Structures are given as C-alpha cells and as structure tokens.
Amino acid sequence: MKPLTNTDFLKTPRILKITAFSLISITFFYLGKHWSNSGYQQLLFFPTPQNSIFISPNNDKSFNITPLISQNQPDQPPTDQAITLTPLPIYPPPDESPLSVPNPTFGIIDSDGKMTDDFEVGEFDPDIAENWGNGTENDSASKNLKVRVRKYELCPESMREYIPCLDNVEAINRLKQTKKGERFERHCPQKGKQRNCLVRPPKGYRQPIPWPRSRDEVWYSNVPHTRLVEDKGGQNWISKEKDKFKFPGGGTQFIHGADKYLDQISQMVPDITFGHHTRMILDVGCGVASFGAYLLSRNVMTMSVAPKDVHENQIQFALERGVPAMVAAFATHRLLYPSQAFELIHCSRCRINWTRDDGILLLEVNRMLRAGGYFAWAAQPVYKHEQVLEEQWEEMLNLTTHLCWELVKKEGYIAIWKKPLNNSCYLSRDPGAIPPLCDPDDDPDNVWYVDLKACISRLPENGYGANVSTWPSRLYTPPDRLQSIQYESYIARKELLKAENKFWSETIAGYVRAWHWKKFRLRNVMDMKAGFGGFAAALIDQGLDCWVLNVVPVSGSNTLPVLYDRGLLGVMHDWCEPFDTYPRTYDLLHAAGLFSVERKRCNMSTIMLEMDRILRPGGRVYIRDSLDVMDELLQIAKAMGWQATLRDTSEGPHASYRILTCDKRLLNH
C-alpha cells in the first residue's frame, strides 16, 4: 500500500468533515454575536444567579413601539413628534412567586464587568447641591416616540412649609362659616392651580438627628420656629439650647414627664397593659407628641394628631423627632381612620368641646374606639371645682352615660371611661334616646370626605373587631375583620394575607442583604399602597428601628380595619390629592403597584411632585411597578433632581416588573 502523504491526509473524508463543521460553527458564532449587538436580545451561554441584584440592561433606554402599533394601522405612518401616552388596560399580572431561598452571591457589575458586593446605595452627601431651574429637558426618546419632562423650578421661599390642602387661603376665605373648625380641614387646590414646583428646605437645613436621640433633640435649622418655646416652655414641652430644640418629655397635664404619667394610667386601669392588650392609641391635641414618643418604648404605636392652628408647627416637631403624627382636626368630617381602630384614645387639655352639637365629636371618638377600649380625659373639668367647669363635667357624665360608657376611674387630673363590648346596652335604651344608633346601612369604615354623624356607630353583631390577639401575636394572626373586606380575589383571604406576608418578608430580607438597608437612617417610612401591611410587618421582622404609615388608596379595597387589627398604623388617602403632612417628613417612600393604577385617574407627575414634597433631603424612594410606567417615572424623577436607577426584580430582565430606586438630593436654597 502506498503511504499517505501530508496532502493526501488532508483530503480524507473525515478531516474534510471536521474542517467544514469548524468553519460553520465559527461563522454562526460571529453572526450571532453581531446579531446580539444590534439591539436584539443577547444570546446567553451561561446561566445567571436567580437572586442577583443588578442594574437593568433597559436602564435609561427607550424603545420604538410604533412599528408594533402600525402593524394593525397600515395607513398611519410613524411620527417623530412627542405624544401623550394613553394607558392601556391593566390586566392582572401572572402570579409572582415570592423570592426563593436566596443565592449566597449578591452584588452589582463593576466597571470591569466583574461581580462585586462592595457597594452602598444612596448615601446622603450634604455637600451635593444642584443648580436648578435652567429649563432644560429630560428626554426618553426613540426615533418615533418621546417622553419629555422639563426640569422643575423651585417654589418660592414662602412655600417652605406648604401643605397644599391646608394652606389654600383662597378656598378658606370663601368658607361660609368657620365656627366648627372648617378652616382646619382639607381644601385642596382646584385643577390647574396645583403646585408645579419643588418645595425648597429652609436655609441651613441639616440631615436629621437619628433616632433615638431625635426623641430628645432636633436641629433648630430644620424647624426654625420658636412660637411653641415662647408659649409652652414653662410646661416642659420644648426649649431651645444653642442650635437645637430640646424636648424634656413633659406636657400641659404631665409637666413631670410622660413616663410618670403613663405609669399613673397603668396603675389606674391595670387592664390597659401597654404593649400587650393596648397596642394602638390615638393622642388628640398631641402638642409635640411626647405622650406618643414615650409609648414607643412600651411597644405601643400612637397616632398623634393636631390641627394646623396657632401652634401650627407641633406636628412638624413630632415628625422631625421621629414620632408618628398627622395634621388632623375634629371639625365637620370623619377622621381618616377606620372604626374600632384604637384600644385607647387620649385627650390631655386638647381644647375640644366634646359635648357640642349633641356630642357629635365624642361620637366620632366612639366610632374609632375599639369595643372594650378606653377613653382617657385629662382636663380642668375633671379636677377643678369652679361652677362653669363643674357644669362641663356634668355634661360630660351625661353624654358618656348615653353612650353606654362606664366611668372606671377618676383620679387626680385624669378620668377614664370604657366602651361596651357589644350593642346590648344601646338596644336596651328607651325609644327615641339621644344620640340614636346609626342606620344599619351606615358604613363606619367609610371615611373619605364623609360628614360627621350625630349617631352611635353600631358594633358588628358577630363580634368582629372586639377579639383581637395581644401584641405581638396579632401581627401574624389573620383578624376576623379580614373576612368583611370587599376584595376582588378568588383566593381565600387568609391565604392571601399569608402569601403577602411571605412575599414581603423574603423581598425585604433581600433588600437588607443586597442594599444594606440596616445602614440607612430609616425612621419615618410610608407605604403608599399598603394592602394588608405585609411590607410594614417585614420591616418589623428585620428589626429595623422605624415606624411605617400604611396608606390605603381610595382607588382600591379598604383594608384599614385589617391593618389596625394587626397592630399597624394606617390612613385613607387619594393620591390624586396632596397628603396632610409637612414637607420633609419621611425618610423612605415605598410604592408597589401604585402608579399603574393611579395613572388612570390623574397625572403621575402630580404624585411624584407630592412625594418630593414630603420626602426628606437624603431620603429614598422605592417604586415597584409594571414596565409601561417606568420610563416616564424615570424621567420625572430625573427632572426633580433625584438620583434614579432602574433595576430588575428577582425574576430577571424579562419580567414584567421593574424597581426604580431614587435618592433625593439637597437642592440649593
């Protein structure tokens, strides 16, 4: 046999096949790589960790969807002009699985393309300041579709503490009467007159003192008002020392300190048991909220409320201290809390005439007071023996008797009544008794712009609301009133609540690990679409030293009763209107699924501007929502001067949801 030469060897069939296959493989590889880099989805050769946190490849990109639209409209050519996006119908998203057991690797892609966990998100730099109002625009534009947002101007200096619905002077001046406190209620600007600028901080604004130090002191430059010092300094409310306000912990009726006052209440009625049976309290006419501040260490959540009256900055001081508080008034409308919300309602020299108009204001207290709950009144008629004050005491006794309240203790400055557990006392009264029971069709949980009613709110015949668990077990025990919530779901409500708890527990655990939430200065937190309160419960599970105001939008189901039965603070609100709080009062705003719903009702920029108003400089925003709203939200955030980043959820870059994380900078004064 003739031996093969090198040339003959290369011509063998096997070698020819191997060579051809190699050339074809290389050709397809380079074609695929070129195709990937041409704007199409990239080919993936290696799997990525399921729970990695990284910046979305779609961040700061825009997409041309006109060809997709024009497929069904061949006669309409593409346009280069900016257009207004009309919301498409929102269908229920596919079931989202809660985060799986976390992969031990978390991080971001650094400039070299390597994974690293050495990062922090949004540390506040007080030296950062932006020159604002130059009229430039942020574009999110493709060839045929543009979302254009102009940078927002700064508001005038006179609006540094502007609360739109409470400072509407034009509307207040048109009121026919104000004797019942109408001027302290909501009067929101009409369409076309809403604020379209950024509320600036006061000169010298500093990063707030962290909790728990803030309970006792805050920076003067952040709330530069001395009226309360002049009026209430002698009552141990507040004092000014150099560049700080100090809070000794006293009040008009407890000048020796809130702790001793709370001990006295506990001794008067041992069944109150702060932090066990009594978890939720309403403090009416709260001053600087020292009563609620000192209850926090006893595992009690107190909603401190007061109107924006002559002592207009008292709620601002409370929130600067890191204490839950809202601007609210007992006037002509129901307060924005549900029936049977509070185990105790407290009024210490709150300057409210409880017996006026057939006791309509005390009837509102009765609506919000839980069955078997307590009303504590510390006021001059309780202990002084002047004729006028004694007459006021007799009127109070007469009214509370007709409400079937039991006077359980009167000692020193304080009188404490107990509300009945059921309707039996009400039904046994004489026919025509005043005040009457409310009509059976009256919904005591309907609170948004609802007038006060001079009637006794009925308690549920099934006892719902009266038998909540003690704290902390009530946080995880599905309450009875869960069954009465009008909720569009085919899933059993208890299972829905448990699923929400699990989802947010695992999600927040991921945030804490990946984004170092425990390093943030989080104190005042707002969940703008709270549902059953799973987000707030998850923060408690993580041991974060903060409190959460759970907002229930009017556009969804009213879950407020469930929130309070779980031991969480909540309030009703319409996000197409401004919120009743001072500027710069929250450290973190969380909004999950809010904008995809509310954009059908109002402009998303209206909500974002309100978020900027109530967010502290250095504060953070986490928005989790569908893809079709994220591009516009990103541009609005940049137009407001926020540092904004679009991130993927744990489901990866192809999920229908994204997370927009934002840090608010300190703008020039």
Disulfide bonds with the S-S distance in Angstrom:
Cys155-Cys197 1.98
Cys165-Cys188 1.98
Cys347-Cys350 1.91
Cys404-Cys425 2.03
Cys438-Cys455 1.99
Cys576-Cys602 2.20
